[in-house]
């Protein structure tokens, strides 16, 4: 994935209980005015408010973050943005609690919605609905399915600034040699295609034992982790069982760990697996790792329903911020059209603003059907609150079922996870 980061929460929670977020600059927009005896208009002088934005980024992403806030002083003369960049997500989540404890924590954080439910439930993030109305941000500009990953109890906790989704990636040359001429539209057709391409030391599909990839099958069979409410639903059992059966029953799958690869994209680019659940990042990866390899990018095939992941990185305001309204103005400015177009050019991000998606697809026309499907049937990950621990136990259980075959079943695994991590 676009490197999935599983977020660290415990130290942040402890420090939030003793310190408020926000920097030490003056708060609010104060004004003082004077009027003469004739009732002349009152003049106001606003104090400068410093809004801190914290994030992790590589070199190109850093330049994009800088562009997002460049020139904000012309739109909001009273706002100064202080940028806090960390090179990795681990460094970010180690540093942010310390800053909060020192009374200089950020007002805005950029993060993925893959693990944000922990922060929403613990009250770390502030609901944005009233702030959105107050600053006049047009929510409808954003692809609607992306909001699902930032919403809890009908309250919105983040504004997506990019978009991503899942897809089925197929090695074009291997497909053309398979003897099958129709692209798979169902999971049963995926299995049949995988069987024809499993030969000469190549497996028909890469089964990455990873929450993102397992969730694709859960979604395809009408399932949903439900933020912990539906972990052991019959739909989820069907989806995970289908994934397991790719290894045990159909014998068409290979896991990256079986060949010492760090992730599925490497197995795919090395042509050890003919298909993979994947995402738009495969396009960039192949340009570097195997530029001569042809790629077929398809919407996720249907199990019992049409569904694929829709997720994003977003900008959230910490609940302890002393400058929430100004922070929301920064977010509004950062999501302007010019900044979204820059992200397409400079970083290769697909935009969250739906009207600009065609600009991205001009550069990546092979992904059009994939993004069209995301807009229609996009689903959030909706992991339980204890996301990191849930992931670890889910993957440990799936590996045990596939490789140990010691009697653990998918149904028992999900029942155990429901008891441990489920919400009533």
Beta strands, then each sheet from edge to edge (+ up, - down):
strand 1: 49-56
strand 2: 79-86
strand 3: 108-112
strand 4: 151-152
strand 5: 155-156
strand 6: 159-160
strand 7: 164-171
strand 8: 205-206
strand 9: 253-254
strand 10: 275-279
strand 11: 295-298
strand 12: 308-311
strand 13: 313-317
strand 14: 378-379
sheet 1: 2+ 1+ 3+ 13- 6+
sheet 2: 4+ 5-
sheet 3: 10+ 7- 11+
sheet 4: 10+ 7- 12+ 14+
sheet 5: 8+ 9+
end
